[in-house]
Amino acid sequence: MGAVERSRAAKRVRCIEVILRLLAAETFIYVFVLRYFRSATPKLRKQEEAADYQVQLVIATKKSFGSSAKQCQKRSKDEMDGIETLEKDHARIRSLFSNIENTDDPQELEDNFEKLGNILTIHAEAEEQVLYPEASNCEGTQELIDKGHQEHDKGDQMVLEIKSISPNESKFKEKVRGLQEFMLNHLDEEENSLFPKVRQCMSDKKLEELGTEIKQTKAEVAHEVVD
Ligand SMILES: [Fe+2]
């Protein structure tokens, strides 16, 4: 073998050596990276799982708070006492009178007056069947109760009269204004005279029981009125 051939052979050997080293380095890198990811993946998974768990926990907590808040609202509604229940009706009656006052549309007049007539009937029945008999045990209420009965009767007559008038007629609103003046005076009197006497005379427990009874009576009367 000549010197030139020996030199070429030596170069080939070095080339093979370089290639083998590169392969070895690549293999090393590959193995290292693979190991790193193998060890890192469970950590990442755990981190993702932890993050996901935290998100689920926050969502669950929000849901829990939301449902608790709803339960609290429901409970507070259920716990409304008798006087509060009746005062709520009064607010609804005032609101319906206001709706009628603020429109001239015959359909709106008819719809609002129908609702008003229903709530006046249901509310008066609840007062006469539940509140007045219980309130008669409280001092200084009898005169107010008698007046309440009379005013309910007069209110019923006025409602009946308005029902016979078409909302297209100008006297429809005129008659409703008369009823409004009369009924709002009745509501004010109850709120300022009868209700405070009842509240003073009854325990909180009794007022809550009254509320339950008033709601039951209203539901029964409403069923009859709507049917
Ligand atoms: Fe009343």
py3Dmol code that shows the C-alpha trace and the ligand (Angstrom):
import py3Dmol

protein = """\
ATOM      1  CA  MET A   1       0.000   0.000   0.000  1.00  0.00           C
ATOM      2  CA  GLY A   2       1.418   3.375  -1.046  1.00  0.00           C
ATOM      3  CA  ALA A   3       1.533   6.502   1.045  1.00  0.00           C
ATOM      4  CA  VAL A   4      -1.399   8.034  -0.859  1.00  0.00           C
ATOM      5  CA  GLU A   5      -3.572   4.973  -0.332  1.00  0.00           C
ATOM      6  CA  ARG A   6      -2.689   4.842   3.383  1.00  0.00           C
ATOM      7  CA  SER A   7      -3.649   8.505   3.695  1.00  0.00           C
ATOM      8  CA  ARG A   8      -7.041   7.839   1.975  1.00  0.00           C
ATOM      9  CA  ALA A   9      -7.705   4.839   4.232  1.00  0.00           C
ATOM     10  CA  ALA A  10      -6.885   6.918   7.295  1.00  0.00           C
ATOM     11  CA  LYS A  11      -9.327   9.630   6.108  1.00  0.00           C
ATOM     12  CA  ARG A  12     -12.091   6.996   5.619  1.00  0.00           C
ATOM     13  CA  VAL A  13     -11.473   5.679   9.124  1.00  0.00           C
ATOM     14  CA  ARG A  14     -11.697   9.216  10.535  1.00  0.00           C
ATOM     15  CA  CYS A  15     -14.875   9.847   8.549  1.00  0.00           C
ATOM     16  CA  ILE A  16     -16.431   6.636   9.902  1.00  0.00           C
ATOM     17  CA  GLU A  17     -15.262   7.602  13.358  1.00  0.00           C
ATOM     18  CA  VAL A  18     -16.892  11.060  13.031  1.00  0.00           C
ATOM     19  CA  ILE A  19     -20.107   9.521  11.735  1.00  0.00           C
ATOM     20  CA  LEU A  20     -20.208   7.030  14.605  1.00  0.00           C
ATOM     21  CA  ARG A  21     -19.567   9.794  17.115  1.00  0.00           C
ATOM     22  CA  LEU A  22     -22.337  11.902  15.589  1.00  0.00           C
ATOM     23  CA  LEU A  23     -24.689   8.917  15.742  1.00  0.00           C
ATOM     24  CA  ALA A  24     -23.691   8.312  19.334  1.00  0.00           C
ATOM     25  CA  ALA A  25     -24.256  11.969  20.197  1.00  0.00           C
ATOM     26  CA  GLU A  26     -27.647  11.937  18.465  1.00  0.00           C
ATOM     27  CA  THR A  27     -28.610   8.774  20.294  1.00  0.00           C
ATOM     28  CA  PHE A  28     -27.510  10.314  23.571  1.00  0.00           C
ATOM     29  CA  ILE A  29     -29.495  13.461  22.882  1.00  0.00           C
ATOM     30  CA  TYR A  30     -32.512  11.399  21.841  1.00  0.00           C
ATOM     31  CA  VAL A  31     -32.341   9.258  24.966  1.00  0.00           C
ATOM     32  CA  PHE A  32     -31.828  12.321  27.170  1.00  0.00           C
ATOM     33  CA  VAL A  33     -34.744  14.200  25.648  1.00  0.00           C
ATOM     34  CA  LEU A  34     -36.950  11.118  25.803  1.00  0.00           C
ATOM     35  CA  ARG A  35     -36.111  10.573  29.460  1.00  0.00           C
ATOM     36  CA  TYR A  36     -36.726  14.214  30.226  1.00  0.00           C
ATOM     37  CA  PHE A  37     -40.157  14.176  28.644  1.00  0.00           C
ATOM     38  CA  ARG A  38     -40.976  10.831  30.174  1.00  0.00           C
ATOM     39  CA  SER A  39     -40.200  12.232  33.584  1.00  0.00           C
ATOM     40  CA  ALA A  40     -41.750  15.626  32.796  1.00  0.00           C
ATOM     41  CA  THR A  41     -44.999  14.351  31.292  1.00  0.00           C
ATOM     42  CA  PRO A  42     -46.443  12.955  34.516  1.00  0.00           C
ATOM     43  CA  LYS A  43     -45.487  16.213  36.250  1.00  0.00           C
ATOM     44  CA  LEU A  44     -47.183  18.205  33.515  1.00  0.00           C
ATOM     45  CA  ARG A  45     -50.171  15.927  33.678  1.00  0.00           C
ATOM     46  CA  LYS A  46     -50.266  16.330  37.418  1.00  0.00           C
ATOM     47  CA  GLN A  47     -50.008  20.110  37.058  1.00  0.00           C
ATOM     48  CA  GLU A  48     -52.786  20.099  34.458  1.00  0.00           C
ATOM     49  CA  GLU A  49     -54.880  17.851  36.642  1.00  0.00           C
ATOM     50  CA  ALA A  50     -54.252  20.122  39.639  1.00  0.00           C
ATOM     51  CA  ALA A  51     -55.167  23.207  37.617  1.00  0.00           C
ATOM     52  CA  ASP A  52     -58.252  21.478  36.281  1.00  0.00           C
ATOM     53  CA  TYR A  53     -59.182  20.411  39.796  1.00  0.00           C
ATOM     54  CA  GLN A  54     -58.811  24.001  40.995  1.00  0.00           C
ATOM     55  CA  VAL A  55     -61.037  25.236  38.163  1.00  0.00           C
ATOM     56  CA  GLN A  56     -63.620  22.565  38.964  1.00  0.00           C
ATOM     57  CA  LEU A  57     -63.374  23.501  42.631  1.00  0.00           C
ATOM     58  CA  VAL A  58     -63.984  27.191  41.837  1.00  0.00           C
ATOM     59  CA  ILE A  59     -66.940  26.294  39.587  1.00  0.00           C
ATOM     60  CA  ALA A  60     -68.361  23.964  42.240  1.00  0.00           C
ATOM     61  CA  THR A  61     -67.884  26.612  44.908  1.00  0.00           C
ATOM     62  CA  LYS A  62     -69.601  29.253  42.760  1.00  0.00           C
ATOM     63  CA  LYS A  63     -72.448  26.844  42.054  1.00  0.00           C
ATOM     64  CA  SER A  64     -72.681  26.032  45.714  1.00  0.00           C
ATOM     65  CA  PHE A  65     -72.768  29.725  46.648  1.00  0.00           C
ATOM     66  CA  GLY A  66     -75.312  30.373  43.886  1.00  0.00           C
ATOM     67  CA  SER A  67     -77.640  27.626  45.044  1.00  0.00           C
ATOM     68  CA  SER A  68     -77.158  28.695  48.663  1.00  0.00           C
ATOM     69  CA  ALA A  69     -78.065  32.259  47.694  1.00  0.00           C
ATOM     70  CA  LYS A  70     -81.148  31.002  45.842  1.00  0.00           C
ATOM     71  CA  GLN A  71     -82.101  28.871  48.831  1.00  0.00           C
ATOM     72  CA  CYS A  72     -81.655  31.906  51.072  1.00  0.00           C
ATOM     73  CA  GLN A  73     -83.865  33.998  48.750  1.00  0.00           C
ATOM     74  CA  LYS A  74     -86.449  31.217  48.661  1.00  0.00           C
ATOM     75  CA  ARG A  75     -86.322  30.871  52.431  1.00  0.00           C
ATOM     76  CA  SER A  76     -86.701  34.619  52.946  1.00  0.00           C
ATOM     77  CA  LYS A  77     -89.688  34.639  50.552  1.00  0.00           C
ATOM     78  CA  ASP A  78     -91.234  31.683  52.367  1.00  0.00           C
ATOM     79  CA  GLU A  79     -90.647  33.355  55.707  1.00  0.00           C
ATOM     80  CA  MET A  80     -92.473  36.557  54.715  1.00  0.00           C
ATOM     81  CA  ASP A  81     -94.939  37.169  57.515  1.00  0.00           C
ATOM     82  CA  GLY A  82     -98.667  37.844  57.151  1.00  0.00           C
ATOM     83  CA  ILE A  83     -98.427  41.622  57.184  1.00  0.00           C
ATOM     84  CA  GLU A  84     -95.522  41.679  54.724  1.00  0.00           C
ATOM     85  CA  THR A  85     -97.498  39.421  52.377  1.00  0.00           C
ATOM     86  CA  LEU A  86    -100.482  41.786  52.452  1.00  0.00           C
ATOM     87  CA  GLU A  87     -98.259  44.855  52.033  1.00  0.00           C
ATOM     88  CA  LYS A  88     -96.758  43.204  48.970  1.00  0.00           C
ATOM     89  CA  ASP A  89    -100.289  42.853  47.546  1.00  0.00           C
ATOM     90  CA  HIS A  90    -100.892  46.529  48.266  1.00  0.00           C
ATOM     91  CA  ALA A  91     -97.770  47.448  46.281  1.00  0.00           C
ATOM     92  CA  ARG A  92     -98.994  45.331  43.357  1.00  0.00           C
ATOM     93  CA  ILE A  93    -102.442  46.992  43.499  1.00  0.00           C
ATOM     94  CA  ARG A  94    -100.861  50.470  43.448  1.00  0.00           C
ATOM     95  CA  SER A  95     -98.658  49.436  40.523  1.00  0.00           C
ATOM     96  CA  LEU A  96    -101.654  48.194  38.471  1.00  0.00           C
ATOM     97  CA  PHE A  97    -103.563  51.435  39.115  1.00  0.00           C
ATOM     98  CA  SER A  98    -100.475  53.312  37.938  1.00  0.00           C
ATOM     99  CA  ASN A  99    -100.304  51.191  34.752  1.00  0.00           C
ATOM    100  CA  ILE A 100    -103.922  52.050  33.968  1.00  0.00           C
ATOM    101  CA  GLU A 101    -103.324  55.735  34.680  1.00  0.00           C
ATOM    102  CA  ASN A 102    -100.396  55.779  32.240  1.00  0.00           C
ATOM    103  CA  THR A 103    -102.009  54.216  29.182  1.00  0.00           C
ATOM    104  CA  ASP A 104    -104.872  54.887  26.795  1.00  0.00           C
ATOM    105  CA  ASP A 105    -104.455  51.663  24.856  1.00  0.00           C
ATOM    106  CA  PRO A 106    -107.785  49.766  25.213  1.00  0.00           C
ATOM    107  CA  GLN A 107    -106.095  46.353  25.297  1.00  0.00           C
ATOM    108  CA  GLU A 108    -103.623  47.430  27.996  1.00  0.00           C
ATOM    109  CA  LEU A 109    -106.456  49.009  29.971  1.00  0.00           C
ATOM    110  CA  GLU A 110    -108.453  45.790  29.776  1.00  0.00           C
ATOM    111  CA  ASP A 111    -105.496  43.538  30.680  1.00  0.00           C
ATOM    112  CA  ASN A 112    -104.407  45.656  33.642  1.00  0.00           C
ATOM    113  CA  PHE A 113    -107.943  46.053  34.930  1.00  0.00           C
ATOM    114  CA  GLU A 114    -108.542  42.301  34.735  1.00  0.00           C
ATOM    115  CA  LYS A 115    -105.390  41.714  36.823  1.00  0.00           C
ATOM    116  CA  LEU A 116    -106.422  44.447  39.234  1.00  0.00           C
ATOM    117  CA  GLY A 117    -109.910  42.992  39.689  1.00  0.00           C
ATOM    118  CA  ASN A 118    -108.443  39.526  40.369  1.00  0.00           C
ATOM    119  CA  ILE A 119    -105.903  40.693  42.917  1.00  0.00           C
ATOM    120  CA  LEU A 120    -108.451  42.880  44.715  1.00  0.00           C
ATOM    121  CA  THR A 121    -110.772  39.868  45.080  1.00  0.00           C
ATOM    122  CA  ILE A 122    -108.004  37.472  46.185  1.00  0.00           C
ATOM    123  CA  HIS A 123    -106.485  39.981  48.601  1.00  0.00           C
ATOM    124  CA  ALA A 124    -109.819  40.958  50.187  1.00  0.00           C
ATOM    125  CA  GLU A 125    -110.765  37.286  50.674  1.00  0.00           C
ATOM    126  CA  ALA A 126    -107.417  36.558  52.372  1.00  0.00           C
ATOM    127  CA  GLU A 127    -107.932  39.511  54.719  1.00  0.00           C
ATOM    128  CA  GLU A 128    -111.516  38.573  55.537  1.00  0.00           C
ATOM    129  CA  GLN A 129    -110.891  34.839  55.962  1.00  0.00           C
ATOM    130  CA  VAL A 130    -107.551  34.999  57.806  1.00  0.00           C
ATOM    131  CA  LEU A 131    -106.404  38.447  58.925  1.00  0.00           C
ATOM    132  CA  TYR A 132    -109.623  39.958  60.275  1.00  0.00           C
ATOM    133  CA  PRO A 133    -110.641  36.960  62.459  1.00  0.00           C
ATOM    134  CA  GLU A 134    -107.143  36.825  63.984  1.00  0.00           C
ATOM    135  CA  ALA A 135    -106.875  40.609  64.268  1.00  0.00           C
ATOM    136  CA  SER A 136    -110.177  40.783  66.136  1.00  0.00           C
ATOM    137  CA  ASN A 137    -108.313  39.305  69.152  1.00  0.00           C
ATOM    138  CA  CYS A 138    -106.076  42.386  69.215  1.00  0.00           C
ATOM    139  CA  GLU A 139    -107.093  45.469  71.164  1.00  0.00           C
ATOM    140  CA  GLY A 140    -108.711  48.395  69.333  1.00  0.00           C
ATOM    141  CA  THR A 141    -109.150  46.638  65.995  1.00  0.00           C
ATOM    142  CA  GLN A 142    -112.880  45.853  65.774  1.00  0.00           C
ATOM    143  CA  GLU A 143    -113.929  49.202  64.345  1.00  0.00           C
ATOM    144  CA  LEU A 144    -111.159  49.030  61.738  1.00  0.00           C
ATOM    145  CA  ILE A 145    -112.170  45.484  60.803  1.00  0.00           C
ATOM    146  CA  ASP A 146    -115.832  46.441  60.374  1.00  0.00           C
ATOM    147  CA  LYS A 147    -114.791  49.374  58.202  1.00  0.00           C
ATOM    148  CA  GLY A 148    -112.523  47.012  56.210  1.00  0.00           C
ATOM    149  CA  HIS A 149    -115.454  44.686  55.439  1.00  0.00           C
ATOM    150  CA  GLN A 150    -117.612  47.591  54.284  1.00  0.00           C
ATOM    151  CA  GLU A 151    -114.880  49.022  52.087  1.00  0.00           C
ATOM    152  CA  HIS A 152    -114.180  45.641  50.491  1.00  0.00           C
ATOM    153  CA  ASP A 153    -117.892  45.350  49.620  1.00  0.00           C
ATOM    154  CA  LYS A 154    -117.959  48.813  48.125  1.00  0.00           C
ATOM    155  CA  GLY A 155    -114.752  48.079  46.188  1.00  0.00           C
ATOM    156  CA  ASP A 156    -116.356  44.909  44.747  1.00  0.00           C
ATOM    157  CA  GLN A 157    -119.374  46.898  43.553  1.00  0.00           C
ATOM    158  CA  MET A 158    -117.150  49.507  41.899  1.00  0.00           C
ATOM    159  CA  VAL A 159    -115.129  46.808  40.121  1.00  0.00           C
ATOM    160  CA  LEU A 160    -118.310  45.168  38.845  1.00  0.00           C
ATOM    161  CA  GLU A 161    -119.568  48.478  37.516  1.00  0.00           C
ATOM    162  CA  ILE A 162    -116.289  49.146  35.657  1.00  0.00           C
ATOM    163  CA  LYS A 163    -116.363  45.640  34.149  1.00  0.00           C
ATOM    164  CA  SER A 164    -119.590  46.594  32.375  1.00  0.00           C
ATOM    165  CA  ILE A 165    -117.856  49.563  30.662  1.00  0.00           C
ATOM    166  CA  SER A 166    -115.759  49.187  27.519  1.00  0.00           C
ATOM    167  CA  PRO A 167    -112.128  50.381  27.833  1.00  0.00           C
ATOM    168  CA  ASN A 168    -112.757  52.330  24.615  1.00  0.00           C
ATOM    169  CA  GLU A 169    -115.173  54.606  26.483  1.00  0.00           C
ATOM    170  CA  SER A 170    -113.754  57.687  28.164  1.00  0.00           C
ATOM    171  CA  LYS A 171    -115.697  57.004  31.345  1.00  0.00           C
ATOM    172  CA  PHE A 172    -113.754  53.749  31.822  1.00  0.00           C
ATOM    173  CA  LYS A 173    -110.672  55.592  33.060  1.00  0.00           C
ATOM    174  CA  GLU A 174    -112.821  58.077  34.919  1.00  0.00           C
ATOM    175  CA  LYS A 175    -114.466  55.253  36.895  1.00  0.00           C
ATOM    176  CA  VAL A 176    -111.095  53.573  37.488  1.00  0.00           C
ATOM    177  CA  ARG A 177    -109.824  56.869  38.942  1.00  0.00           C
ATOM    178  CA  GLY A 178    -112.744  56.851  41.371  1.00  0.00           C
ATOM    179  CA  LEU A 179    -111.921  53.273  42.381  1.00  0.00           C
ATOM    180  CA  GLN A 180    -108.242  54.172  42.688  1.00  0.00           C
ATOM    181  CA  GLU A 181    -108.928  57.047  45.057  1.00  0.00           C
ATOM    182  CA  PHE A 182    -111.218  54.901  47.167  1.00  0.00           C
ATOM    183  CA  MET A 183    -108.987  51.803  47.290  1.00  0.00           C
ATOM    184  CA  LEU A 184    -105.709  53.659  47.892  1.00  0.00           C
ATOM    185  CA  ASN A 185    -107.338  55.365  50.840  1.00  0.00           C
ATOM    186  CA  HIS A 186    -108.388  51.930  52.142  1.00  0.00           C
ATOM    187  CA  LEU A 187    -104.861  50.533  51.697  1.00  0.00           C
ATOM    188  CA  ASP A 188    -103.305  53.546  53.446  1.00  0.00           C
ATOM    189  CA  GLU A 189    -105.690  53.182  56.380  1.00  0.00           C
ATOM    190  CA  GLU A 190    -104.866  49.495  56.794  1.00  0.00           C
ATOM    191  CA  GLU A 191    -101.146  50.158  56.620  1.00  0.00           C
ATOM    192  CA  ASN A 192    -101.301  53.036  59.081  1.00  0.00           C
ATOM    193  CA  SER A 193    -103.891  51.753  61.546  1.00  0.00           C
ATOM    194  CA  LEU A 194    -104.773  48.046  61.430  1.00  0.00           C
ATOM    195  CA  PHE A 195    -101.435  46.514  60.411  1.00  0.00           C
ATOM    196  CA  PRO A 196     -99.373  48.252  63.150  1.00  0.00           C
ATOM    197  CA  LYS A 197    -101.886  47.086  65.795  1.00  0.00           C
ATOM    198  CA  VAL A 198    -101.689  43.504  64.538  1.00  0.00           C
ATOM    199  CA  ARG A 199     -97.904  43.588  64.400  1.00  0.00           C
ATOM    200  CA  GLN A 200     -97.726  44.923  67.929  1.00  0.00           C
ATOM    201  CA  CYS A 201    -100.199  42.343  69.250  1.00  0.00           C
ATOM    202  CA  MET A 202     -98.795  39.168  67.633  1.00  0.00           C
ATOM    203  CA  SER A 203     -95.510  37.334  68.153  1.00  0.00           C
ATOM    204  CA  ASP A 204     -93.123  36.846  65.212  1.00  0.00           C
ATOM    205  CA  LYS A 205     -94.056  33.155  65.161  1.00  0.00           C
ATOM    206  CA  LYS A 206     -97.762  33.976  65.016  1.00  0.00           C
ATOM    207  CA  LEU A 207     -97.169  36.506  62.223  1.00  0.00           C
ATOM    208  CA  GLU A 208     -95.263  33.865  60.245  1.00  0.00           C
ATOM    209  CA  GLU A 209     -98.085  31.360  60.745  1.00  0.00           C
ATOM    210  CA  LEU A 210    -100.495  34.050  59.592  1.00  0.00           C
ATOM    211  CA  GLY A 211     -98.359  34.522  56.483  1.00  0.00           C
ATOM    212  CA  THR A 212     -98.520  30.807  55.672  1.00  0.00           C
ATOM    213  CA  GLU A 213    -102.289  30.765  56.134  1.00  0.00           C
ATOM    214  CA  ILE A 214    -102.780  33.904  54.021  1.00  0.00           C
ATOM    215  CA  LYS A 215    -100.677  32.423  51.198  1.00  0.00           C
ATOM    216  CA  GLN A 216    -102.685  29.179  51.276  1.00  0.00           C
ATOM    217  CA  THR A 217    -105.988  31.075  51.211  1.00  0.00           C
ATOM    218  CA  LYS A 218    -104.800  33.296  48.380  1.00  0.00           C
ATOM    219  CA  ALA A 219    -103.775  30.231  46.363  1.00  0.00           C
ATOM    220  CA  GLU A 220    -107.200  28.619  46.891  1.00  0.00           C
ATOM    221  CA  VAL A 221    -109.129  31.784  46.011  1.00  0.00           C
ATOM    222  CA  ALA A 222    -106.873  32.445  43.004  1.00  0.00           C
ATOM    223  CA  HIS A 223    -107.663  28.960  41.743  1.00  0.00           C
ATOM    224  CA  GLU A 224    -111.393  29.732  41.928  1.00  0.00           C
ATOM    225  CA  VAL A 225    -111.022  33.231  40.423  1.00  0.00           C
ATOM    226  CA  VAL A 226    -108.869  32.124  37.478  1.00  0.00           C
ATOM    227  CA  ASP A 227    -111.001  29.024  36.766  1.00  0.00           C
TER     228      ASP A 227
END
"""
ligand_1 = """\
1
LIG
Fe -108.202 45.456 52.801
"""
view = py3Dmol.view(width=600, height=400)
view.addModel(protein, "pdb")
view.setStyle({"model": 0}, {"cartoon": {"style": "trace"}})
view.addModel(ligand_1, "xyz")
view.setStyle({"model": 1}, {"stick": {}})
view.zoomTo()
view.show()
